[in-house]
Structures are given as structure tokens and as C-alpha cells.
């Protein structure tokens, strides 16, 4: 999804779900939309808006292994599809 920048220009921000990201990519979390109890747990693990995450591996069923704040996390399809990210500058 492309969203216009809130500034004066029309800069596009490419957002996608975490399970759609490429292996080896670095992304910034823009939104977490899962059950409230799971959102709190993810926040405790460091998955917050604005946090950089690295996609380490993906499995065919939509599972994703990410690295966030030095910790590896394995997220199933339901969780990874509820986390929206944008590409981070390398």
C-alpha cells in the first residue's frame, strides 16, 4: 500500500505485512494489529512502532524468523500478517 507523505511532497511510503518481506531485508515496524494480549507481549519483546527488524528466514506457511533488538523471534503467519512494516534505510 502506498500512502502519501504528510509533508508538502507526495513521497510514497511502501508498507507491507511482515510475512511479505524478503529474507535479509531490514524493515521498520509501522503498526501492530493483533490481539491486545499478543500486542503487549510483542511490545515487551521489543516489537514496537518504529523498531527496526531484520528478516532472517521465512517458511512456506507464512512463518517468519526475525531479529529484533538482538533477539531472534519466530512468528507464525497470524502474527506476521498482523505486523505492518516499511523498508528501512540500510
N, C-alpha and C positions, 0 to 999 in steps of 0.2 A: 504494500500500500504506500502510495506517495502522499505526503502531507506538505502543504505549503509552509514555509518558514514564517514565524510570527513577525519577523523584521520587515523591512521595506522591500527586500528582494523576494524572488519566487524560488528560493533554493529548495530542492526536493530532499526529503529525508526518506530513505528506504527502510521500512520496517518489515520484519518477518518474524515468524514464530521460531523459537529456538530449534525445534526439530527440523526446520527447513534450512538451517545454516550448513556451511561447508566445513569439513574437517580441517583443522589447522587455522581456522579463522578466529579473529578477535572481535568481540561484539560488546556493546553497552546495553544493559537491561533498561528498557524504557517503560515496561509495565508488567505487573504480575497479576494475572486474573485466574486464580484457582480458589478452592475453598479457603475460608478465612483461617482455619486452624493450620492448614498447609502453608498459607502465605506467611503466617507468623513463624513457622518452623524454618521456612526458606530464608526469611529475614534474619533469624538467629544464626543461620549458616553463612550469611553474608550476601545472599541473592536479593539485593535491593535495587530500586531505580537508580540508574547512573553507575552501577557497579560493572567493571569490565569482566567478561568471562571468555575463556578460551575453549573452543570445541576440540576435544581430544579424539573422540571416536563416536561413531554412530552405528546403530544396529538396524537391520531391515524393518523391524516392527515399530520404529519411531523412537526407540530409546536413545538417549544421548549421554555421553560421558563428558563432563565439563570440568574445568579447573577454575575455581573462584577463590581469590584471596589465599592461594597456596594449598587449597584443599581440593581433592578430586571428588566429584559427586556424580552418581549415576541417577538419571531421571528417566522415568517411564514416559510413554507417549502422552498420557493425560497431563502430566506436569509440564513436559517440554512444550506442548502445544498451547499451554496457558501462559507462557513467558514470551513476551514480545521484546525484540532486540533491534538494534540498528548497528551497522558496521562501525567499528571504532577505527580511528586513525592509527596506523601502525607505529 
